[in-house]
Amino acid sequence: MTDTKPVLEARGLTRRFGSVTALDGADFDVRPGEVVALIGDNGAGKSTLVKALSGNLEVDSGQVIFKDVVRVIDSPTTASALGIETVYQDLALAPHLDPVQNMFLGRETMRPGLAGHLGFMDNRSMRKEARSAFDKLGATVRSLDAPVGSMSGGQRQAIAIARAVHWANEVVFLDEPTAALGVRQTANVLETIRRVASHGVAVVFISHSMPHVMEVSDRVQVLRMGKRVATYRTEDTTMEELVAAMTGATGQVAA
């Protein structure tokens, strides 16, 4: 995997908000089929970097490179067209809609012919496609008919991830996907992340949980004060080393 070229790369990204520098020449890279954990203390620039790479925030300077081509990812629509999706902490699910409706929200499949032109949706096709997407990732969605607001946090997280992966074939950003989940639900989400990567999709895992980072990631990239200060192969590092890099006690670039 270390010989594989990055599918998505940031070089020297800078973003200022008035007198505050959120990104200060930040670098980042992720390769196909790997899980990269992005860690850093509060205010390190993680959210700003993810927003810049997913089309939700314009940068002041620097380059975003997608498959060896410099790109301007200026909107989530642009990112989606490239195969990049993001799952934020709030999941952006409509609680009153069922999993199928959430999966295709804004991307509904219309019936062929005149019926489609008249606004009739192909519910059978969408239901079949959604079930296939959930099964592919081993998502525990017990009902396709119940509103997602009535489901557990783990099921809602699995639906949000499956939706992102269904529309993304290159990169998925996951912002604190295990926050506020129980032990069993967390285990299911971490297993889902590994399944996503096994299908060749690059996964960027943003988390404050060092045990989860160590369990699921292939590499860890550390941000501090708006810069990438260290990169480690997960198998070659420890939680103590990662915390030291986050706090400034040490830092190195490897992997």
N, C-alpha and C positions, 0 to 999 in steps of 0.2 A: 504493500500500500504506500510505503514511503517513496516509491518511484513513480507513483501516479501523479499527474499534474492536477493542481487545484481546479475544481469546477467553478469556485467563486473565491475571489481574492480582493482584499483592500490594501492599498498602498498609500501610506502617508495621509490618511484622512484627517482633516481638521474641521472643527465646527465650534464656533463661538456663539454664546448668547450674551450679548453685551460685554461685560468685563469678565464673564466666566468662560473658560475654555473647557468644553466638554470632551472634545477629541483633540489631541495634540500630536498629530502625525501618526495616527493609529494604523497598525498593520493587522491583517487577519487572513487566514486561508482555511479552506475546508475541501477535502477530496471526496470523490464519489464513493459511496458505500461505507463511509466512516462516521463515527460519532465524535464530534469535537465539543468538549465542554468549555464554555466561556465563563470565566469566574472573575471576581473582583469585589472589593468592598463597595458599600453604597457610595455612589458618586464617582465610581471608577470610569464610567463611560459605556457600560455594557448596553444599556437601553438605547443610548444615542447611536452606538455602532450598529445595532440591529435595525433600528429605524432607517439608518442611512443605507444599509445593504438591502432592505426590503421595500424601498421606494416611499417610505413615509417621512423622510426628512432630507432636505438638500444640504450638501456639505459646502464649506467655503473653499476647500482645495483638496487635492488628492485624486486618486483614481480607483474606480471599481472595475475589476476585470472578471469577465464571465467567459469561460472556455477560451482563454487566450485572447479575447477581444475586449478592448476598453469600452465600457458601456456607461450610459447615463440612465440610471434607474430612478426616474423622477416621479414614479407613482406606484401604488400597489398593483395597478392594472398592468403596468410595464413589467413588474416583477412576476406577476402571474403568467404573463405571456412567455416568459423565459423559463417557467417551471419552478418558481420560487414562491413558497407560501410561509405564513407565520401564524403560530398559535400563541396568542397572548394569554396572560393570566385570567382575564375575564372571559376567555373562550369565545366570545362574540357569537354565542348560540342564542336563538330565539326560544325562550323557555316554553312558550305556548305551542310551538310546533313540534312535530314528531321527528325522529332521527332522519328519515328520508327527506322530509321537507327542509331540514337544516342542511343536509348534505348538498342539496341542489338549490339552495336559496340564492336567487339572482342568476342562476345558471340552469334553469328548468329546461327539461327536454320536452319539446312540443310534439304532438301527434303528427304523423305524416299527412300531407295533402291539405285539403280544405279545412279539416278540423283544427290543424295546427295554426293555420292562418286566422282562424276565428278565435284563437286563444285557448284551445283545449290542450291540457298537458298529458303526456304519456306516463301516467302514474305507474302502470305495470312495469314499464321499462326502467323507470327510476328506482322503483322498489327492488327490482332484481339486481340492478347495478349497485345499489347501496348495500344490500345484503352481501354481495360478492366482495365489496370493499371491506366491510367489517370482518368477514370470515378470513380474508387474506391476511389481516393483521392480528387475527385472534381476538378481536375486540368483543368484550362480553356485553353485547347489547341484547337484553332479554326481550324487548318488544320494539317492533318498528312502528307501532301505532300509538304508544303512549307519549304524551308531551315530555320533552327532555327535562323540563323543570321538575318533574316528579321522580327523576332518576338520581342515583347516587353520584357523588363527585367523581368517582372512578369511571363510571359509565359515561358521564358527560365529557370527561377528559378524553376517553377513548374515541368518542364520536367526533370531537374536535380534531384530534390527531388524524383519524381516518379520513375526515373531510379534506384536511390539508394535503395528505399524501395522495388522495384520489386525484386532486387537481395539480399537484406538484410532482414532477418526475426528475427534478434535479436537486433542490435544496429545501429543507424544512427547518425553520427556526422554532424552537420550543422554549417559551419563557416561563420558567419555574413550573413545569408541568406536574411536579409531585407535591407542590405546596398544599397544605391543608388536607392531604389524603391520609387515610389509614394505612397500616402496614400492608395488608393484602392488596388494597387498591394501588398502592405505590409499586408493589412488585409487578402487578399487571401492566402498569404504564411503562415501567422500565423494560419489561419484556417486549412490549409493543415497539419501543424505540429501537431495540435490537432488530426486530423483524423489519422495521422500515429500512434500516441500513442494509440488511441482507438482500433487499431488492435493488440495491445500487444507488439509493437516494442518500445524499449527504445530509446529516442531521447536526444541527447546532443546538446544543443543550445548555441553556442558561440556568444556573442553579447556585444556591447558597449552601446546599447540602453536600458536604465533602464525601460522606459515605456513598451517596448516590452517584456523584461524579466518578469516584473510584470504581464503582460497580459497572457502570454502563458505557463509559467513554473509552475511545482509543487514544486520543490525545487531549491535553488540557492547555488552553491558552489563557494567560493571566493578564488582565488589564489593571493598571494603576495610574491614576491621575491622567486619564485619557490616552495612555500609551500601552501597547503590548510590551510587557516587560519580561515575559518568560513563556516558553513553550516546552511542554514535557510529553514524552510518551507515558501514558498512564501506568504501564507495567513497570516503568523505571523510576517512579517517583513515590512519594508518601504524602499523606495528608498534612504532616508537619511541614514538609517542604513547600507544599502549595500555599499553606497559610503564611509561611514566611515570605513567599514571593508576593502575596497579596498585600502584606503589611509593610513591605520594604526592607525586611530583614535580610533578604537575599533575592537574587534573580538571575536567571540564565536563559539563553535561547538555545533550544535543541530540537530534535525531532523534525 
